[in-house]
């Protein structure tokens, strides 16, 4: 038998796991704690539990243990930079699964930078029509972005695993992809190109430009 027992007064992400020969008891005060306790149960099983293939001869047993666990740090996260190296949504779901397996609770989603703009902004369609594409050193196009519906699905997928998504939108620097899409937002008027190399670039969103301030507000409101 596996028993899930609500025990008041425990830390929000804490749990107690008691495994006896005939019964498993998992105690927590909040859903987060139960979720992390189940992750520990997975980790006590053979590695094949994480595989997709059927394994018939694995030793599907748990050791008799007593575990009382709660996180030392409230913020436990990892950053994924999809601006420089675009990732498919399937990869992002797998990435979130790995965060959950390691009991992390924050996904830092790096969505905009000089080398690419990766999130749909409906009021400024050129951000993805132009800003999501760059020409690499071999002359081929490198591109990709996420629709708002895809982002919503990612946020929900993460939330179901008790992970908060923090979007990163760099302002006022790191805006070459945005400036290439809307040159009037810069201080010089351009022309601007999306770089395919790393570095710090002098062209930034012009803080003295009324259009640039409106742009920043509109983008953050949609996000």
C-alpha positions in Angstrom: 0.0 0.0 0.0 1.0 3.6 -0.6 -0.6 6.1 1.8 -0.5 9.9 1.2 -1.1 11.7 4.5 -1.6 15.4 5.1 0.4 16.5 8.0 0.0 20.1 9.1 3.0 22.4 9.9 5.5 21.0 7.5 7.5 23.3 5.1 5.6 24.0 1.9 8.0 21.9 -0.2 8.9 19.5 2.5 7.9 15.8 3.0 8.4 12.7 5.0 8.8 9.3 3.3 8.6 6.1 5.3 9.1 2.8 3.5 8.4 -0.3 5.4 8.2 -3.9 4.1 4.5 -3.8 3.4 3.6 -0.1 3.3 4.8 3.3 2.0 3.7 6.5 3.8 4.3 9.9 2.2 3.4 12.8 4.4 3.4 16.5 3.5 1.4 19.7 4.2 1.2 21.0 0.6 0.9 19.5 -2.9 4.5 20.6 -3.6 5.8 18.3 -0.9 3.8 15.3 -2.1 5.2 15.9 -5.6 8.8 16.0 -4.4 8.3 13.0 -2.3 7.2 11.0 -5.3 10.3 12.2 -7.2 12.4 10.7 -4.4 10.5 7.4 -4.8 11.3 7.4 -8.5 15.0 8.0 -7.6 15.0 5.0 -5.3 13.9 2.7 -8.1 16.2 1.4 -10.9 17.1 4.0 -13.6 14.9 2.1 -16.1 11.9 3.8 -14.4 12.7 6.9 -16.5 13.0 5.0 -19.8 10.3 4.6 -22.4 11.0 1.0 -23.1 9.5 -1.9 -21.2 12.0 -3.5 -18.8 10.9 -6.9 -17.5 13.8 -7.9 -15.3 14.6 -4.8 -13.4 14.4 -5.0 -9.6 11.2 -3.0 -9.1 11.6 -2.7 -5.3 12.2 0.2 -3.0 14.7 0.0 0.0 13.3 0.4 3.5 14.2 4.0 4.4 13.1 6.9 6.5 13.5 10.3 4.7 12.6 13.7 6.0 13.4 16.3 3.4 12.9 20.1 2.8 14.8 22.4 0.5 17.6 24.6 1.9 17.1 27.3 -0.9 13.7 28.6 -1.9 14.8 29.5 -5.4 16.2 26.5 -7.3 16.3 27.0 -11.0 18.0 26.8 -14.4 18.2 29.1 -17.3 17.6 28.1 -21.0 18.9 30.5 -23.6 16.8 29.9 -26.7 18.0 33.2 -28.4 21.4 32.0 -29.4 20.4 28.3 -29.7 16.7 27.7 -30.5 15.0 24.7 -28.8 11.8 23.0 -29.9 8.8 22.8 -27.6 9.4 19.0 -27.3 12.9 19.7 -25.9 11.5 22.4 -23.5 9.0 19.9 -22.1 11.9 17.4 -21.6 13.9 20.2 -20.0 11.1 20.9 -17.6 10.8 17.2 -16.8 14.5 17.2 -15.8 14.0 20.3 -13.6 11.1 18.5 -11.8 13.1 15.3 -11.4 15.9 17.3 -9.6 13.3 19.1 -7.5 13.9 22.5 -9.1 11.1 25.0 -8.9 12.1 27.9 -11.3 12.6 27.9 -15.1 14.4 31.0 -16.3 13.2 31.3 -20.0 15.7 33.6 -21.9 13.4 34.7 -24.8 15.0 37.9 -26.3 18.6 39.0 -27.0 20.7 40.4 -29.8 20.9 37.1 -31.7 17.2 36.4 -31.8 13.7 37.4 -30.7 11.8 34.2 -29.8 8.3 35.2 -28.4 5.3 36.3 -30.5 4.2 39.9 -29.7 1.0 40.5 -31.6 1.3 44.3 -31.6 4.8 44.1 -33.2 4.7 41.2 -35.7 8.0 42.1 -37.2 9.7 41.0 -34.0 9.2 37.4 -35.1 8.9 38.0 -38.9 12.3 39.6 -38.9 13.8 39.4 -35.4 13.6 35.6 -35.1 15.9 35.1 -38.1 19.7 35.6 -38.5 22.2 34.6 -41.2 25.0 32.4 -39.8 28.6 32.4 -40.8 27.9 29.9 -43.7 25.2 32.1 -45.1 22.3 30.0 -44.0 19.2 31.2 -42.1 18.9 30.3 -38.5 15.4 30.9 -37.1 12.6 30.0 -34.7 10.1 31.4 -32.3 7.2 30.5 -30.0 3.6 31.6 -30.4 1.8 32.9 -27.4 -0.3 29.7 -27.3 2.9 27.6 -27.2 4.2 29.8 -24.4 1.0 29.4 -22.4 1.2 25.6 -22.8 4.8 25.6 -21.6 3.8 27.7 -18.6 1.0 25.3 -17.7 3.2 22.3 -18.2 5.7 23.8 -15.8 3.1 24.8 -13.3 1.7 21.3 -13.2 5.2 20.3 -12.0 5.3 23.1 -9.4 7.8 25.1 -11.6 7.5 28.9 -12.1 8.5 30.3 -15.5 10.4 33.6 -15.4 10.6 35.2 -18.8 13.7 37.2 -19.6 13.3 40.2 -21.9 16.5 42.3 -22.1 16.1 46.1 -22.0 17.5 48.5 -23.1 20.6 46.7 -24.4 20.7 43.3 -26.1 18.1 44.6 -28.5 19.7 44.1 -31.9 16.9 41.7 -33.1 14.3 44.2 -32.1 16.1 47.1 -33.7 16.5 45.2 -36.9 12.7 44.7 -36.9 11.9 48.3 -35.9 14.9 50.6 -36.6 12.9 53.7 -35.5 13.3 52.4 -31.9 17.1 53.0 -31.8 19.1 56.1 -31.2 20.6 56.3 -34.7 17.9 54.9 -36.9 20.0 52.1 -38.2 20.3 50.2 -40.4 20.7 47.3 -37.9 21.5 43.7 -38.5 21.0 40.7 -36.2 24.5 39.5 -35.2 25.6 35.9 -35.4 28.5 36.4 -33.0 28.6 37.1 -29.3 29.6 40.4 -27.7 28.3 43.7 -26.4 26.9 46.0 -29.0 26.6 49.8 -28.7 23.2 50.1 -30.4 20.4 50.0 -27.8 16.7 50.9 -27.4 16.6 54.7 -27.2 15.4 55.7 -23.8 14.8 59.3 -25.0 12.4 58.1 -27.8 8.7 58.1 -26.9 8.1 55.2 -29.3 10.7 53.1 -27.6 9.1 53.6 -24.2 5.7 52.7 -25.7 7.3 49.6 -27.3 8.7 48.5 -23.9 5.4 48.8 -22.2 3.5 47.1 -24.9 5.9 44.1 -25.1 5.9 43.6 -21.3 2.1 43.9 -21.1 1.7 41.2 -23.7 4.2 38.9 -22.0 
